[in-house]
Amino acid sequence: MAEVKDWALGVASKVAKVSVTERQVGDVFVVSVAGNIITDGSAVRVREIIRRLLAEGRRKILLDMAHVRWVDSMGLGVLVSALVSAMREGGQIKLLKVRQNVKDLLSVTKLDTVFTAYDDEAEALNAYL
């Protein structure tokens, strides 16, 4: 088991680049993340984008994670912090297209009870109404 974890961490460190795109659908901001949300700075980049959106008064954020390969403890912290910040501002952050390995991580940490996740974008967008 330790060999698998070491392998996963090695792969994650080699593909640590993250790219983030934003688009608006009605009053929902869809933030698409590709790469990893990990300690290398990619988690910080995701946090800063969400903070900026909240500072701009954007209260409905859908985080598209279809291309997120890995989330580490810092990445989880960023997601939780972003959710708390959004809720304080009267906003919401929902997750879209979470890969199974990240779903498993959310389940193990019980964060699947805190985040609402959707597999279908239209369903997720309708959930904000």
C-alpha positions as CSV (number, residue, x, y, z in Angstrom):
1,M,0.0,0.0,0.0
2,A,2.9,2.4,0.8
3,E,4.3,1.8,-2.7
4,V,1.0,2.9,-4.3
5,K,0.9,6.0,-2.1
6,D,4.6,6.8,-3.0
7,W,3.8,6.3,-6.6
8,A,0.7,8.6,-6.5
9,L,2.6,11.3,-4.7
10,G,5.4,11.1,-7.3
11,V,3.0,11.4,-10.1
12,A,1.2,14.3,-8.4
13,S,4.4,16.2,-8.0
14,K,5.3,15.7,-11.6
15,V,2.0,17.0,-12.9
16,A,1.5,19.8,-10.5
17,K,0.6,22.4,-13.0
18,V,-2.9,23.7,-12.8
19,S,-4.9,25.7,-15.2
20,V,-8.1,27.6,-14.3
21,T,-10.7,29.0,-16.6
22,E,-13.8,30.9,-15.7
23,R,-17.1,31.5,-17.5
24,Q,-20.4,32.9,-16.5
25,V,-23.7,31.1,-17.0
26,G,-26.5,33.3,-15.9
27,D,-25.5,34.4,-12.4
28,V,-23.3,31.4,-11.7
29,F,-19.6,31.5,-12.2
30,V,-18.2,28.2,-13.5
31,V,-14.6,27.8,-12.5
32,S,-13.0,24.9,-14.4
33,V,-9.8,23.5,-12.9
34,A,-7.4,21.2,-14.7
35,G,-4.5,19.6,-12.9
36,N,-3.9,19.1,-9.2
37,I,-5.0,21.2,-6.3
38,I,-2.0,20.7,-4.1
39,T,0.6,22.4,-1.9
40,D,2.9,23.4,-4.8
41,G,1.0,26.7,-5.4
42,S,-1.9,25.4,-7.4
43,A,-4.0,25.3,-4.3
44,V,-3.1,28.9,-3.6
45,R,-4.1,29.9,-7.2
46,V,-7.5,28.3,-6.8
47,R,-8.0,30.0,-3.4
48,E,-7.1,33.4,-4.9
49,I,-9.5,33.0,-7.8
50,I,-12.4,32.1,-5.5
51,R,-11.5,35.0,-3.1
52,R,-11.5,37.4,-6.1
53,L,-14.9,36.2,-7.2
54,L,-16.3,36.6,-3.7
55,A,-14.7,40.1,-3.4
56,E,-16.4,41.0,-6.7
57,G,-19.8,40.0,-5.3
58,R,-20.0,36.7,-7.1
59,R,-22.0,34.4,-4.7
60,K,-22.7,31.4,-6.9
61,I,-19.6,29.4,-7.8
62,L,-19.6,26.0,-9.5
63,L,-16.2,24.4,-9.3
64,D,-15.8,22.1,-12.3
65,M,-13.3,19.4,-11.2
66,A,-13.6,17.1,-14.2
67,H,-9.9,17.5,-14.9
68,V,-8.6,17.6,-11.3
69,R,-6.4,14.6,-10.9
70,W,-5.4,14.9,-7.3
71,V,-6.2,17.0,-4.2
72,D,-3.9,16.9,-1.2
73,S,-4.5,18.2,2.4
74,M,-3.8,21.8,1.5
75,G,-6.1,21.5,-1.5
76,L,-8.8,20.2,0.8
77,G,-8.2,23.0,3.2
78,V,-8.5,25.5,0.3
79,L,-11.8,24.0,-0.7
80,V,-13.2,24.1,2.8
81,S,-12.0,27.6,3.4
82,A,-13.5,28.8,0.2
83,L,-16.8,27.2,1.1
84,V,-16.9,28.8,4.5
85,S,-16.0,32.2,3.0
86,A,-18.7,31.9,0.4
87,M,-21.3,30.9,3.1
88,R,-20.3,33.8,5.3
89,E,-21.0,36.1,2.3
90,G,-24.4,34.4,1.6
91,G,-22.9,32.4,-1.3
92,Q,-22.5,28.8,-2.3
93,I,-19.8,26.7,-3.8
94,K,-20.8,23.5,-5.5
95,L,-18.7,20.8,-7.1
96,L,-19.1,19.5,-10.6
97,K,-17.8,16.2,-12.2
98,V,-15.6,15.1,-9.4
99,R,-13.4,12.2,-10.3
100,Q,-13.7,9.0,-8.3
101,N,-10.4,9.2,-6.5
102,V,-11.3,12.7,-5.3
103,K,-14.8,11.5,-4.4
104,D,-13.2,8.8,-2.3
105,L,-11.0,11.4,-0.6
106,L,-14.0,13.5,0.2
107,S,-15.8,10.5,1.5
108,V,-12.9,9.4,3.8
109,T,-12.6,12.9,5.2
110,K,-16.5,13.2,5.5
111,L,-16.3,16.3,3.3
112,D,-18.8,14.7,1.0
113,T,-21.4,15.7,3.7
114,V,-20.3,19.3,3.4
115,F,-20.0,19.8,-0.3
116,T,-22.8,19.3,-2.8
117,A,-21.5,17.6,-5.9
118,Y,-23.1,17.0,-9.3
119,D,-22.2,15.0,-12.4
120,D,-24.4,17.0,-14.7
121,E,-23.8,20.7,-15.3
122,A,-27.4,21.6,-16.1
123,E,-28.5,19.9,-12.9
124,A,-25.9,21.8,-10.9
125,L,-26.8,25.2,-12.5
126,N,-30.5,24.6,-11.7
127,A,-29.7,23.8,-8.1
128,Y,-28.7,27.5,-7.6
129,L,-32.2,28.8,-8.5
